[in-house]
Amino acid sequence: MPLFLHLCRRKTDMKAATVHEIKEAILHLPPAKVAEICLRLARFKKENKELLTYILFESENLDNYLAEVKAEMETEFSQINQSQLYFAKKSLRRILRDTNKQVRYIGSKPAEVELLLAYCQCLKQSGIPIKRHPAIENLYLSQIKKIGKLITGLHEDLQYEYQRALDKLQ
């Protein structure tokens, strides 16, 4: 078999290691090597850099971080072009995508509920006619449904508090 075909086959056969395998490999590395790997990851993708920034600088004070994310969300909602619902829908999806990215970084169900509730509240207060555009209405209702499912998995005290906030949105 020619070397070129062998190399091509090798590329397609390469598979990423599992999380467990990566964890085992990292545990056996010296701290300096782990730091080097983290810095290399940060250079490759913006999301990696954002996640490392959250872990290193923001994760210790979750309440402040949530307040910053909510403030950013409110700013983005105030800048939505409402002249055409098509542009509003695209902006709403972008804001939701950013919100979901922040939720992944935080990794906390109560924080996820809080951010999605803030998203729905901002949407409702934005003045965008939700009922006039089926895609926007479906977007809103799917987030309400998602919040409801998340609330059922939380502690009873939090369930009551978040359920009251959710009831105000419906």
C-alpha positions as CSV (number, residue, x, y, z in Angstrom):
1,M,0.0,0.0,0.0
2,P,1.4,3.4,-0.9
3,L,2.4,5.6,2.1
4,F,0.0,8.3,1.0
5,L,-3.0,6.0,1.3
6,H,-1.8,4.7,4.6
7,L,-1.5,8.3,6.0
8,C,-5.0,9.2,4.7
9,R,-6.5,6.1,6.3
10,R,-4.7,6.9,9.6
11,K,-6.2,10.4,9.6
12,T,-9.8,9.1,9.3
13,D,-9.2,6.4,11.9
14,M,-8.0,8.8,14.5
15,K,-10.5,9.3,17.3
16,A,-10.6,11.6,20.2
17,A,-9.8,10.1,23.6
18,T,-12.6,9.8,26.1
19,V,-12.9,12.2,29.0
20,H,-11.9,9.5,31.3
21,E,-8.7,8.8,29.3
22,I,-7.9,12.5,29.2
23,K,-8.4,12.8,33.0
24,E,-6.1,9.9,33.7
25,A,-3.4,11.4,31.4
26,I,-3.7,14.8,33.1
27,L,-3.4,13.3,36.5
28,H,0.0,11.9,35.6
29,L,1.4,15.2,34.2
30,P,3.4,17.7,36.2
31,P,1.7,21.0,37.0
32,A,3.9,23.0,34.6
33,K,2.8,20.7,31.7
34,V,-0.9,21.1,32.7
35,A,-0.5,24.9,32.7
36,E,1.2,24.7,29.3
37,I,-1.7,22.6,27.9
38,C,-4.3,25.0,29.3
39,L,-2.5,28.0,27.7
40,R,-2.3,26.1,24.4
41,L,-6.0,25.4,24.5
42,A,-6.8,29.0,25.2
43,R,-5.0,30.0,22.0
44,F,-7.1,27.8,19.8
45,K,-10.7,28.7,20.5
46,K,-12.4,31.7,21.9
47,E,-14.8,29.5,23.9
48,N,-11.8,27.7,25.6
49,K,-10.4,31.1,26.6
50,E,-13.8,32.3,27.9
51,L,-14.2,29.1,29.9
52,L,-10.7,29.4,31.4
53,T,-11.4,33.1,32.2
54,Y,-14.6,32.1,34.0
55,I,-12.9,29.3,36.0
56,L,-9.9,31.3,37.0
57,F,-11.4,34.7,37.7
58,E,-15.2,34.6,38.0
59,S,-16.2,31.2,39.5
60,E,-15.4,32.3,43.1
61,N,-18.2,35.0,43.1
62,L,-21.1,33.5,41.2
63,D,-23.6,36.2,42.3
64,N,-21.5,39.0,40.8
65,Y,-21.0,37.0,37.6
66,L,-24.7,36.3,37.3
67,A,-25.4,40.0,37.8
68,E,-22.9,40.9,35.0
69,V,-24.4,38.4,32.6
70,K,-27.9,39.7,33.3
71,A,-26.7,43.3,32.8
72,E,-25.1,42.3,29.5
73,M,-28.3,40.6,28.5
74,E,-30.4,43.7,29.3
75,T,-28.0,45.8,27.2
76,E,-28.3,43.4,24.3
77,F,-32.1,43.4,24.5
78,S,-32.2,47.2,24.5
79,Q,-30.2,47.2,21.2
80,I,-32.6,44.8,19.3
81,N,-33.8,46.1,16.0
82,Q,-37.6,45.9,16.4
83,S,-38.4,47.4,13.0
84,Q,-38.8,44.0,11.5
85,L,-39.6,40.8,13.5
86,Y,-37.1,38.9,11.3
87,F,-34.2,40.9,12.7
88,A,-35.7,40.7,16.2
89,K,-35.9,36.9,16.0
90,K,-32.2,36.7,14.9
91,S,-31.1,38.9,17.8
92,L,-33.2,36.9,20.3
93,R,-31.6,33.7,19.1
94,R,-28.1,35.2,19.4
95,I,-28.8,36.4,22.9
96,L,-30.2,33.0,23.9
97,R,-27.1,31.3,22.4
98,D,-24.8,33.6,24.4
99,T,-26.9,32.9,27.6
100,N,-26.7,29.1,27.0
101,K,-22.9,29.4,26.6
102,Q,-22.7,31.2,30.0
103,V,-24.9,28.5,31.5
104,R,-22.5,25.8,30.2
105,Y,-19.5,27.7,31.8
106,I,-21.3,28.0,35.1
107,G,-22.5,24.4,35.3
108,S,-25.2,25.1,37.9
109,K,-28.9,24.3,37.6
110,P,-30.1,27.1,39.8
111,A,-27.9,29.6,37.9
112,E,-29.3,28.2,34.6
113,V,-32.9,28.7,35.9
114,E,-32.0,32.3,37.0
115,L,-30.4,33.2,33.6
116,L,-33.3,31.7,31.6
117,L,-35.8,33.5,33.8
118,A,-34.0,36.7,33.2
119,Y,-34.0,36.0,29.4
120,C,-37.7,35.5,29.4
121,Q,-38.4,38.5,31.6
122,C,-36.3,40.7,29.3
123,L,-38.1,39.3,26.2
124,K,-41.5,40.0,27.8
125,Q,-40.5,43.5,28.8
126,S,-38.8,44.3,25.5
127,G,-42.0,45.2,23.7
128,I,-41.5,42.7,21.0
129,P,-45.0,41.3,20.0
130,I,-44.4,37.7,20.9
131,K,-47.8,36.5,19.8
132,R,-47.5,38.0,16.3
133,H,-44.6,35.9,15.2
134,P,-44.9,32.1,15.6
135,A,-41.1,31.5,15.7
136,I,-40.6,34.1,18.5
137,E,-43.6,32.7,20.4
138,N,-42.2,29.1,20.1
139,L,-38.8,30.3,21.3
140,Y,-40.4,31.9,24.3
141,L,-42.6,29.0,25.1
142,S,-39.8,26.5,24.7
143,Q,-37.7,28.5,27.3
144,I,-40.7,28.5,29.7
145,K,-41.0,24.8,29.3
146,K,-37.3,24.3,29.8
147,I,-37.4,26.4,33.0
148,G,-40.3,24.3,34.3
149,K,-38.4,21.1,33.8
150,L,-35.3,22.5,35.5
151,I,-37.3,23.8,38.5
152,T,-38.6,20.3,39.2
153,G,-35.0,19.0,39.7
154,L,-34.1,21.7,42.3
155,H,-34.4,21.8,46.1
156,E,-37.9,22.5,47.4
157,D,-37.1,25.9,48.7
158,L,-35.6,27.0,45.4
159,Q,-38.5,25.3,43.5
160,Y,-41.0,27.6,45.3
161,E,-39.1,30.7,44.7
162,Y,-38.4,30.0,41.0
163,Q,-41.9,28.7,40.4
164,R,-43.4,32.0,41.6
165,A,-41.1,33.9,39.1
166,L,-42.1,31.5,36.3
167,D,-45.8,31.9,37.1
168,K,-45.4,35.7,36.6
169,L,-44.1,35.1,33.1
170,Q,-47.0,32.8,32.0
